[in-house]
Amino acid sequence: MMDKLLTLDEVCKILDKSPTTIKRYARENLLTSEQNGDELSFSEAEVMRYLDFSKRLGG
């Protein structure tokens, strides 16, 4: 089963972070991303995993 892919804007809204921060997370491998031309896309499951992890850390 294919996981839903989210755009950079969608991830920014879900995690309440700026595009610059999300791109840095991708660069630092905190969030797995795929480059599709000029666009970054993110696995919805991966974003939700990160959200859960950050909530448990209190961030």
C-alpha positions as CSV (number, residue, x, y, z in Angstrom):
1,M,0.0,0.0,0.0
2,M,1.3,3.4,-1.0
3,D,1.5,6.0,1.7
4,K,-0.1,9.4,1.1
5,L,2.5,12.1,0.2
6,L,2.2,15.6,1.6
7,T,3.4,18.8,0.2
8,L,5.8,21.2,2.0
9,D,2.8,23.5,2.7
10,E,0.8,20.7,4.2
11,V,3.7,19.6,6.4
12,C,4.2,23.2,7.6
13,K,0.6,23.5,8.7
14,I,0.6,20.1,10.4
15,L,3.8,20.7,12.3
16,D,3.3,24.5,12.7
17,K,6.7,25.2,11.4
18,S,8.1,27.5,8.6
19,P,9.1,26.1,5.2
20,T,12.7,26.9,6.0
21,T,12.5,24.8,9.2
22,I,10.9,21.8,7.4
23,K,13.5,21.9,4.6
24,R,16.2,21.9,7.3
25,Y,14.5,18.9,9.0
26,A,14.6,17.1,5.6
27,R,18.3,18.1,5.1
28,E,19.2,16.8,8.6
29,N,17.2,13.6,8.0
30,L,14.8,14.4,10.8
31,L,12.0,14.0,8.2
32,T,12.3,11.7,5.2
33,S,11.5,13.5,2.0
34,E,11.4,13.0,-1.7
35,Q,12.5,15.5,-4.3
36,N,10.1,15.7,-7.3
37,G,11.6,18.3,-9.5
38,D,11.5,21.5,-7.5
39,E,9.0,20.1,-5.0
40,L,9.6,18.3,-1.8
41,S,7.1,15.7,-0.7
42,F,6.8,13.9,2.6
43,S,5.2,10.6,3.7
44,E,2.1,11.3,5.8
45,A,3.0,8.4,8.2
46,E,6.5,9.9,8.6
47,V,5.2,13.4,9.4
48,M,2.7,11.9,11.9
49,R,5.5,9.9,13.5
50,Y,7.5,13.1,13.9
51,L,4.6,15.0,15.3
52,D,4.0,12.3,17.9
53,F,7.7,12.2,18.8
54,S,7.9,16.0,19.2
55,K,4.8,16.1,21.4
56,R,6.3,13.4,23.7
57,L,9.4,15.6,24.0
58,G,7.3,18.6,24.9
59,G,8.1,20.5,21.7
